[in-house]
């Protein structure tokens, strides 16, 4: 159809160009609508609100621990946790607590005299995160 209009003369040439331009515009618009429908279907472009109950592992009063110290962490809701002591090679030396705990602040006491001087890490593990902090025992 476009070839016949194109060859029919100057007026046919203009009409064919206009029809071709209109068909390209309509095609682009339909592709845009299809894209928007697909994005809406997949869920892209929409912000989904999710809340993750992140825990907070508190710092020690000093990076150099001596004698009796206290680790502390805070939970935003009932969460399964594991608080452990690691050496500098990432080996677990002691598990302080492994339980499902209610929301709130939880202190854990620890006597450093049971371990030699050196570099250590305390680590809190929940289903959503792993927090590790360093400290030194200097008895």
N, C-alpha and C positions, 0 to 999 in steps of 0.2 A: 504494500500500500504506500509506504513512504517513497519507494523507488519510483512508482508511477507519478506521485505528486511532484517529486523532485524533477523528473524529466518533462513535466507538462508545461513548464515555462517559469517566468520570474515569479508570478503569483503563487504557483504551486510550490516553488522553491521556498518561499517565505512561510507558507502554510505548513509545509513539511518540517521546517525548522522549529516553528512554534509548537507543533504537535510533539515533536521529539523532545523539546525542552520541558513541556508539561508532563510527558510520560516519565522523564527522569526525575522531576520534582516529586511527582506522586509516588514513584517507586522509593525514593529516598525517605519520604515521609512514612510510608508503610513499613520500611525497614526500621526506622526510628521507633515507631509504635511497637513493633514486634520485639525490639531490643528492650524497651521499657517493661513490657509484659514479662519477658524472660527474667529480667533482673528482679522484678517484683516477685515472681514465682520462686526463684532461687533464694531470695531473701537478701541479696546484696543491695547496698544502698540504704538499708535500714539499720539503725543502731539498736542492737538488742541489749537490754539492760540485764546484766548478770552480776550477782554479788558472790564473791568468794570470801569465805571467812578466814582472812589472813591472820596469823598469829604475830605477836611482837615478842622478840627475844631481847631482854634488857642487857645492857652492858654491865660489867662488873664495876665496882667503885674505882678500882685500879686495875691496870693490865697486869700488875705484879701481885699475885695472891700469896698469902701466908696464913697458915692456920685454918680456922673455920671461915668459910665464905658462903655466900648465898647466890645461887642462880635464880633468876626470875623471868617469867614469861606471862603474857596476857593472851587470853583466847576470847574471841568475839562471840562464839557459840560453842555448843557441845562438839568436841573435836577429838579424834584419835591422835595421840601424840607419842613421841619417843624422844626423850632427852638423854644424850649420851656424852661421854668423855672420849676424845680421840687423841692419839699421839700425832707427832708431826708427819708420820707415814700413813695417816688416815686409818689406822687400826683402832677398833673399838676397845677401850680399856675398861669401861664401866658404863652400864645402863642405869641411869638414875631413876627414870620413871618411864613406863610404857603402859599407857592406859587411855581410856576414854574419859576426858575431863570436861566439867561444866565450864561455862563462860566465866571470866574473871581473871584475877591475878594469882599466879601460883608460884610460891617460893620453894626452892629445893636447897637444902643445906648440904655442904660438902666439906670434909676435912682434908686439906691438902697434905697433911703429914703422912698420909698413907702412900704418897707417890714421891718419887725423886724430883729434884729441881729440874726444870726444863720447860720447853715450849709445849703447850697443849691447846686443844680446841674443845669447845662445848658446842653441841649441835642439837637443834630442835627440828624434828621431822614431823610434818603433818601430811595428810593426803594431797595438799595443795602446794606445799613448799618445803624447802630445806634451808635452814638458816644456820650458819656456822660462824663462830667468833673465836678469836685467838686470845690466849692469856698465858702468863708465865707463872710457874710455881717457884717461889724463892724462900724456902724454909730456912 
